[in-house]
Amino acid sequence: MKRKLRVRQAQTVLPFGVGAVLDVQGESFVAAGIERWPDLKTPVSSDRLATRLGVKGFFAAPHTLNDRYDKADRPGVPYVRFPGWLFCGSCRAMVRFLREHEKPGEPPVCTSCAAAPRLTPMRFVRICPDGHLDDVDWWYWAHSKLVPELRESCSESKHAWKARRLSFRVADRASGLEALSVRCEAIREGGKPCGAERDLLDVLGPQGGRCSGRNPWQHWDSRVSCGQQVHNVQRTAGNVYYPVVYSALDIPQTAEAPRAQRTMAEAVLDHGYWTNLIDALGTPRADVFRGMIKEDTDASDRLIDQLVAEATGAPAPPFPDRQESGKSGKIDLSRDEWYAFDAAQLPEATKEFAVRRSGLGLDGEKEEPWATLDAHIGGVVLADRLREVRALTGFRRHSPGGTLVPADTGGRLRWLPATEVYGEGIVLTLDEQRLTAWENDPRVRAHVRGVRTDLDASFRDEQLAETTGSELSPRFLLLHTVAHLLIRQLSFDSGYTTASLRERVYGRPEYGQHGLLIYTAAGDAEGTLGGLVRQGEAPHFAETLIRMLEAAAWCSADPLCAEHTGQGFGNLNRAACHACTLLPETSCQTGNTLLDRALVVGSARVPGYFTDVLTASRESAAAIAQG
């Protein structure tokens, strides 16, 4: 019976998208560029995301459709066997397996052994910072300790790339990489055996030699001149593949401004100098009154211009300006999403988007800690249906700051691979006035200033600015940390694993954002079971928040974790580690960076936004215990 190797459609974007190494049933492959995809593809619509990425559209990998083992499948996404060097676990012979050796539906086997055992892929590969991937030159490795004259005297020196007499040895009297070696069994000039051999003790890390300037699915003629130093790594190492994925929620178009924006408009209209501004229009005094109103209300010129137009009947600028871009120079996708969740009149339900306003169920509550908790929360919106489109733009190798290799390595296509997933979610917003007062505390600003300094020194500065905004704000750090803590708590309460939940943080003060979205976006039925939305309903969600804060107040790594002044990637975290805050990286927008529990529950150096809630909870528990 011939075997069929499959990946799910969603996996062709993440984690096995273009350039990724896939291990399946003892074999190893690499996903080819989209220029090699078959013509039969499934279109995926997302106008907002297409505009953001500057492409004409998206396509999902085609379904093979046929599950019968006696008929051939339709063409699917191509995966190329990699590495090309394989070895036999029985006779230890190494084989350079070429494309002409492939037999559809059959794994590679050793032709030298009577039992024809399967061949095993070599464990190590070669990468470079420019995103290229290639086999290790095992012939050169075996002969690298020899002088050039002896190396060239080997009978296979002219065709080393497909050497036929290498063997992968395992020593009995050693351990680790030192026990593994590659040996040449060829014949030298004069009829003597070569016998060149070198162990793998030093195989990992930077190596000499030239980069091939290509990836395994590219033809040799497509190679480029690459002067980067090559690095040998294990083929499943984390630095072999850094995908660059963008996502957007499918939301209905609405011209309504968010509630926070209308609250600011009311503040402008109620200002004592508003009538003076209207009366002084067209005179120098108008600029004075405008400046006073802006200073007192933090309103933007665009909002004031619109209110003036409404009061005078003059043409008004369009609101909101949805094409505004951030530090990265690209359109920010979070604005429309925030407007949809924060609107006073929520959008009507569609097949892809259905939300309803909920709450904590604590209106009029006077008992603690519920009254204090209610004062810190702005509101809760439950999303019964969400559609998310995820698109792969390319990948990097060696480090997250390496050269971006586009998904279309041919460079001629105007579309990207994407997948659509459905799910549900909870939108939590904080009280805007309390949040503003908290983040204006000098201790909070001084604390966040240190994180901002580390971020400015990081090569991920511009990349993270697409999420945080042009300047990292205290509210983003707070909301991001709350999102992580909430996902960890919901994984206990709702039954979803942490890897099944994702976050979207809306923490850009320039847009009036002060909330977060926790949602499921699984590629199967798990994303639509309803368990997450039920946890967001009253009174369950208030209890979940209290349990979250109690859990966040203590970490098994404290006091080391709580007092840390810089940990994690690029020292971009403070009081946040795997024991208390971090999530699977597929769940986090920023790759488990920009996190700090101290901003949530407080510390000796900085007040936490929820410190009062935590104190009230403990005092209430103590009072109950004392009877």
N, C-alpha and C positions, 0 to 999 in steps of 0.2 A: 504494500500500500504506500503510495506516495504521500509525503507529508506536505501540509499547507501551512505556511508561515503567515500570520496575520498581525496587523495592528489596528486599533480602533481609529475611526476617522478623526476624533478629537486629538488623538496622540500624534497625528501628523503635523500639528502645530506645536504642541508641547506635551511630553518632553522629547518626542522623537521626530522633531521637525528637520528641515533642511540642514545638513551638516552634522546631525547627531549620530552617535554610535549606538546601535541597537543590538543587544545580546538576547537571543531567543533560541531555545532548544539546543543549547550547546554551540550555536553558530553566531557569527558576528557580522553585522552589516552597517553601512553608513547611508543615510538618506541623501538622495541626489537632489540637485537644484530643480526648481520648478520649470526650467526650460525643457526638462525631460519628462514632465508630466504628460499623460495621455490627453487627447483632445476632449474626451468625455469627462467633464467636471461639473460640479454642482455650484451654481452661483449663490453667493451670500451677500445680502444687501445691508449696507450701513453707510449712508451718505455722510454722516458726521465724521466717521472714522476715515472714510476715503478722502475727504477734504483735508483732514488733519495730516494724513500721510502722503498726500499729493499723488494719489493713484486713481485710476478710473474705476476700480472695483475689486472684488474679492471672489475667490473660488475655493470651495472645499474639495478635499480629495474625493475621487469617485468611489462609489460603492462597487465592490466586486460582484455582489448580488447572488452568485451561485454558491450554495453550501454543499452541493453534491461532490463526492470525491471521484466520481467516474467521468466528470466533465471539467473542461478547463474554465477557470474564472475569467471574467473580463479583466482587461489590463488595469492595474492599480498604480499607486504611487511607487516609483522605482526605488529600490534599495540595492546598493552595490556591495558585494562581499568585501569586507575589510576587517582585519588586515589580510593581505594576500598571502602572507607567510603562515603556513599551517604545519603542524607536526603530528606524528603518529604516536599515541601513547604506548604502543606495543614495541615497535622496533626503533622508536625515537628519531626516525628520519624526518627531515624538514622538507616541505614541498612548497614551491612558489605556484600557487593556484591561480591560473589565468582565466580570463573570461571564456576562452574557447573550451576550457575544461568543464564548464558548467553544464549540468544535465537537469532540465526542468523537473522539479518535484523530488530531486534526489540530493542528499547531502554529500559532500566530498568524502571519499574513503581512501584508505591506503591500498594501493595496488601491489605493494611489495609483500603484504601479509596475506596468508591464505584465508584468514577469517574476514578480511576487508573491514577492519574497524574504522569508525569515523575519525576524521582528522580534526584536531583541536586548534583553534586560532591562537597565535602567539599573544602573549599578555601585554607586550609593550609596543608603543607606536611613537611617532615623531610629529611634533607640532612646532609652529612658530608664531610669534606675535602678530603676523600679518594674516592669520587665519588659515594657514595651509596645514594639511594633514597628509601623512605619508607613512609607509612602512619603514621600520628601522633597517638600515643596510646591514643585514646579518653577516653577509660574506665579509664585508669590511671589518665588522666587529670581531669576527673570529681571527682575522689576520692583522688586526691593528697593532699588536705587540711586535710584529716582525718588521725588519728593515725593508725598504721598498723593493730591493732586488729579490729577496725571498718571496715577497708578496706577489710580485709579477710573474714569478716562476711557476705559480700554481696554474694548472691547466684550465681552471675556470675563471681566471682573472679577466678575460675579455668579455665574459657573459655573466658577470657576478650578480646582476639584478635578477637572474632566474637560475641561480646555482642549483645543481641537482644532487650535490653530495654533502650537504650540511646535515648535522644531527644535533638534536637538543638533548643534552645530557643532564643527568641528576646524580650527584656524588653521594656516596653512602656515609662519608665521614665528615660532612659539613652540614650546615643548616642555613636557612634564609637564602638570599640571593647568591651568596657565595657557593651554595651547593649546585646552582644551575650554571650551565656553560653551553656555548655553541662551538662545535668542532667541525673542521673541514676534513672530509674523507676522500678528497680528490687526489690525483696523482700529479706529482711535480715533473718537470722536465728531467728526463733521465730515468723515469720509472719508479722513483721513490714516493711513498705516500706523503701527503702534505702534513697532516696531523696538527695544523694550526688550531689553537683553542684558546678561548678566553672566558672567564666566568662573568656573571652579571652583577658582581658586587657594586660596580660603578656605573651601571647602565642608566640609572635615573639622573635627570638634571641636564644642564647645558652640555652640548656635545659639539665636536668639530664637524666639518663637512658642510656642504651647501644645501639649502632648502630647495625642494623640487619646484616650488612656485605654483603648486596646483593642489586640488583636492582629488580624492580617489575616483570620483565619477567624471572628472574632466579629462578630455583627451590630452595626450602629450603635447599636441600642437597648441593647446590653450594655455600652456604654462606661461608664467611671467617671470621676469628677472627679480629674484628676491634675495636681498642681502642680509636678512635677519638670521640671528643665531638659532639653530634648531635645539629643541629640548625633547629628551626622551621621557615619556610618562606612561603610566599604565593606561590601557585603552578605555577603562571605565573611570578614570580620574575626573574630579570635578572641573579641572581647568581645561579639559578637552573641548568643552562646549558651554558657551554662555549665550543662550538665545535672547533675542531682543523682541519682546512681544508687547503690543499695544492692544488695549481693549476699550470698548465703549458700550454703554447701555443703550438699548433701543427705547427711546422715550418719545412721547407725542410732542409735536411742536406746539408751543404756547407762547403768547406774547406777554403774559401776565408777569409782573415783577414779583420777586419773593417778598415774603412778609417783612423780613428785616429791612428791605429797601423801602417799603411803604411806611414802616414805623419811623424811619429816618425822614421820609417826606412829611409825615405829620409833625415831627419835631421842627422842621423848617417852617411849615405853615403857622405853627404856634409861636414861633420866635418873635420877640418884641420888635425886631427891626425888619420883619417881613414886609409890613405895609410901607415902611420907609423906603425899602428897596424898590418896591413897585412904583412909588411916587417919584423916585429919583432916577428912574431909567433914562439913559441917554445923557446923564451928567456924571462928572467925576465922583460925586457923592455915592453913586450906585456901587462903585467898586469898594468903597469903604464899608458900606452896609453888607455887601456880599462877603467880604473878608471876615466880618464879625460873625455872620451866620455860619460860615464854614468852620471857623475856629470853635464855636460852641457846639455844633452838631456833627462835625466830621463829615458833612455831606460833600459829595463831589460836585464839580462844576456842571457835569452833564445833568445831574438830578436837579440842580437849581435852575438850569436853563429850561428843562422840561416844565418845571412848576411855573416859571415865569411865562412860558409860552401858553400854558393852560389858563393862567390868570389874565393874559392880555389878548389871547386869540391869535398870536403869531405862530408861524410854522415851528414845530418842535423837532428836535433830532430823534431818530429812532431809538427805542429803548427796549431791551438793553442792547449794548454793542456786543454782539455775540462773536465778532471776529477779532476781539482783542487777544493779543498773544502775550506770553510771558517772557521770561528771561531767555528761553530757548528759541524764541522767534517763531514758534508754532502755535496754532490755535489751541486754546485750553478747552478740554472736553468736559471738565468738571462743572462749568458754569451752568449749562443747560440742565444737567442732572440735578444740581442743587436747586435750581429754580422749580423743577418739577416736584421735588420732595418738600420744599419749603413754602410753596404757594398757599395762600389762604384758601383758595378753591382748587383742590387737587384735580389733576387731569382726569377726564373720563376714561374708564377702563377700556382697554383694547386686548387683542389676542396676545400681545407681547408685553403689556404693561398694565398692571392693576394694583393700585395702592389705596389705602384707607387710613384715616387718622385714628389713632388709638390714644392711649395715655397710661399713666401708672396706676390709675384708679385711686389716687390719694387726695382728690379735691376735698378741701375742708378738714383734712386729717390734722389732728393736733398732737397725737402721740409721737414720741421719738422712737427710732430715727427717721420715721416716715415723713414727718413734716419737713425736716431739714433736707432730706433727699429730694422731695418734691420741689423745694425752692431752688435746687441746683440744676434741675432738669428742665429743658425747654419744652420738649414734647417727644412723642413716639409716633412714627408712621410705619405701618405694616405693608410690605409689598408681597401680595399674594402671587403675582406673576412678574418675572423679570426675564428679559432676553439680553444676553451679552454676546457680542461679537469679538473674538480674539484673532488678531492678525500677526503673523510672523514677518518681520521686516528683514531679518538677517541674523547673524551670529558672530561671536568673537571666540578666539581661542587664546590660551595661555594666561590671560588676565582680563577682567571686566573692562579695562581701558584699552584693550588691543584694537587693531583695525577691524572695522565692521565689514563683514563679507555679506553682500546682499543675497536674499533668497533666490533671486534670479542671477545666477553667476554668469549667465550669457549676456546680461545687460540690455536685453531688447524688449522686455515685457513691461506692461503698465498695470499689472495686477499683482496681488499678493495672496499667499495661501492663508486661509482663515477657517474658522469653525464657529458655529453658533451653538450656544448652550442656554438652557432654561433653568430657572430656579426661583427662589423666594428669598425674602430678606427682611431685616429690621433696620429702620433708620432711627437713630438716637440723636437728639439735639440737646445742647446745653443752654442754660439760661444766658442770653446775650449780655445783659447788664452785669451779672455776676462774673461772667467770663472776662469781660473787658476790664472790670475793676481788678480782678485777680492778675491778669497779664500785665497790667500797668504797675504792679508792685515792684519797687526797685530790686528787691531780692530775686524775684522771678526773672526779671530782665537780665540781671547780672549772671544768673545761673545759665540762662539760655545763650548768653553772649559767648560763653566758653564753647558750647556745642557749635555755634555758628562759626567760630574761629576754626575749629577742626574741620567743619564742612567746607569752608573756603579753601583750606589747604588740600582737600581731597580731589582726586581726579574725577570723582563722581559728582562734583558740584553742579555742573550744568545738567547732567542727567537727572539728578534728584530735584532740580529746580522746576522741572516739568510737573512735579507733584506738589512740592512745597510752596511754589511761588518764587518771586524774585528774591525774597528775603525770608529766611526761616523764622517763624513766629512761635511764641510760647504756646499759642493755642494749637498749632499743628502738632508739636511734640506731645501735648496733653492728649489730644484726640487720638493720635496714632497709638499712644500707649494704652489708652482706654480700649481701643479696638482690639489690640492684642489680648489684653486681660479678659475682655468680654468673650472673645472667641474661645479662649481656654476654658472659661467657665461654662459657656454654652455647650462645649463638647461633652461636659459631664451631664448637663441637664437635658439636652435635646437628643442625644444619641448619635449625632453626627461626629465624625472624627475631625480633628483640627485641619487635616489636609482637605476636607470637603467644604470648609468654610473659607471665605475670602473677605477682604476688607476694601472699602473705598473711603478715603478720608477727605472730608470737605472742611479744610482748615485754613483757607486763605482769607485773611481779614479784609483785603482790598475788595473782595466780592461779598463781604458780609457773611461768610460761611462759618458755621459753628456746629457741625454735626459729623456723623459717620454712618456708613452703611455696612452691616454684616450680612452676607448673603451666601447662599449655596449656588454653585454654578457647575454642577457635575454634568458630564456628558450622557447621563442615563437617568433612570427614574428616581435615583436617590435625591436629585435636586428638587423634586416636586412632591415630596411626601407630606409636607405641611407641618412637620415637627418644629421647624424653626419659627414659623409665624405663630404657632401656638405658644411657644415660650415667650414671645413678645407681647402677649396679651396680659391684661391685668387679671389677677394680682401677681401672676408668676414673675413678670419682668422686674418688678420692684424688689422682690426677694432675690432674684438673680443678681441684681446690681449690688445689694448688700453683701451677698456671699462673695462676689467678685472683689469688693473692696477689702473684706476681711482677709481673703487669700492674698491680695496684693500687698498687704501690710507686712508680710513676713516672707522671707525667702530662705531656703535651706543653706544658701551660700552667704547669708548675712552674718556678721556686719560687713564682710568684704564686698559683697555686691552693692549694698545700700550706700557705702561710702566711696564707691569707685568714682574717679574723676575722668575716666576714659577707658572703655573696653569695647570689644567687638571690632568689626571691620573699620579701619581708619580712626579708631577711638571715637566713633560717632554715637555710641551708647553711653549712658551713665549707669543708673541703677537698673540694669536689665540684663538677664542672662538666661541660659537654657532652663534653669530650674524654676524661673518665675514668669518670664515674659515672652521669650522668643517662640516663633511658630515655624512650621514648614515654609520654606521660602516661596513656594508657589502660592501661599496664602497672603503674602505681604507685598505691598506696593513698592517698598523701598529696600527689599532684600535684608530684612531684619536689622535695619539701622534707624537712627533717630528715635530712640526709645529711652524713657526715664520714669521709673515708678515714683520717684520722689515728687514729680510734678502732680501726681495723682493723689497720693496719700500723705505727702509731706515728709520732711526730714529736719534735722537740726539746722540745716543751711537754707532751706527754702520751704515756703508754705505750699501745701498741696491744695488743689482745687476742691477735693473731697475730704479734706482734713476734718472739717466740722461734721460731716456725715459719719465718718469713722468714729470720731469722739462720741457723738450722740449714740451710736450703735453700742459702743462699749459701756457707756454709762447706763443705757437702758438694760443691757444684759446683766450688769452688776446689780442694778436695783431689783431685777427679777430674782437673781440668785439670793439676795439678802432677804427676800420675802416682802 
